[in-house]
């Protein structure tokens, strides 16, 4: 089986978000990382390959982005992906990402395509679903368990009050949730060293109409100071909720 | 001049940081309290290749440069110096010593499993009466024709119990003084080796430190490193590089304490504002930041010289002395900034302060570094 893991290049989750004139994200001094959900998907793919090397022929990581994403792709190679692909395109929305990925995937023959359930930059949670629709591949969302037994995929996801076990035909798009693996894999020294010998292919983007324009960015308002009210004084709490917070 | 790290160096730094935060932080206080050796932690560190990160891939190492090693040592030491000391001894003393001066058969047999992290090494130089004065070795290695017979006691040996491979410095020709000293590869389970009790130390309590006694221990001739009488040079050359490891450990202890003090100063309020807004605290942090920057630059300079195959003995002595002394100062100030909370274990800084003290003492005291530095001024 061939696995393709879609990875997004996102600002480190501790980044202090700033904007240039409120019209563009200020990437100055930002540390970029693999989107945490995508990293979990990649880790699980590698775990399966390590446990069952005969089942997995190859793990490829793919990113839609500009050259600065290559450090993140190389980290994915250091973690254990076999090769990397960057589609050279500055996507402004989820559709553009899904479209570019689909155009590439159509020409190839991957069996399993994995995406994180969302991305920690815009948290759109769209790419996986859109990708499967464009490709007309089956998809399973919120997967929290992925394994291969006797050549068959076993998928599980959390549902109200329990867990659902599914199987699917291939190729399929797996949209991965936390729980798919314990923790993202830390690259080993050997992995970091061999990353430089692995292929990172840059391909030109398909022509694609941009559907989105950024008009303005705005930071959320700072949180107001917390008021503490004596538990005995319910009347004051109700009054504040009514008069000040205006929620009741 | 280029102060930018390569992508690989940054990746290694991040990997070490992730490992330390994920694997070491949770139980570091408990291990320190109870002096428990971090066996499982070291196993994981070894699996990632950190114990042989600088060894040539030809001998199953990671093939990384010394700059990467400094970055990794700093990150691990921010959280747990008892773990980073294992990394330092393995990388810059045992593996480096064997790779640089061992013969091919020795490298095949001993270096490879060490570089893969399957085995741990220890470096046995200090003696009850030969610490800073390494020339007065009392441990003897009597030449018996086919083998050497080792007798004597080594003190303060890091990894003494957990190591499988010892590099032992001993005197073969006492009349020749330091020119009669040899270095040997000795397997820890050789008959005649016994260990003293685990040392009950002030800091780095979970590091595995013992004295090691040799009583008629037979060591094959093929386990001698280098020519007859090469042992003192071997020890000194190896310690030149070892100092970079301990310097970056001290740097990590200092920067770990600084980061905690900075965070605390922005959370803790006194007189109606975060204590960072009080100049007395802000200036302390400013001084700490400058010293850490200096310390880091000294470490990286020494590492860079080593990577360029340029002389680095004086630079590594400067780095070791400065980083260790600064670690002591900064951890003390970090405790002060934390006030009473700094004096209890939960906030980590008191442990870092205890750890810092050792960096001024082992692998050459700060005073010994000053001997090395001052002698170099006359050259």
Interface residues (C-beta under 8 A of the other chain):
Chain A: X71 X74 X75 X78 X183 X186 X187 X188 X189 X190 X192 X193 X195 X196
Chain B: X7 X8 X10 X11 X12 X15 X18 X19 X22 X47 X48 X49 X50 X52 X53 X57 X61 X62 X63 X64
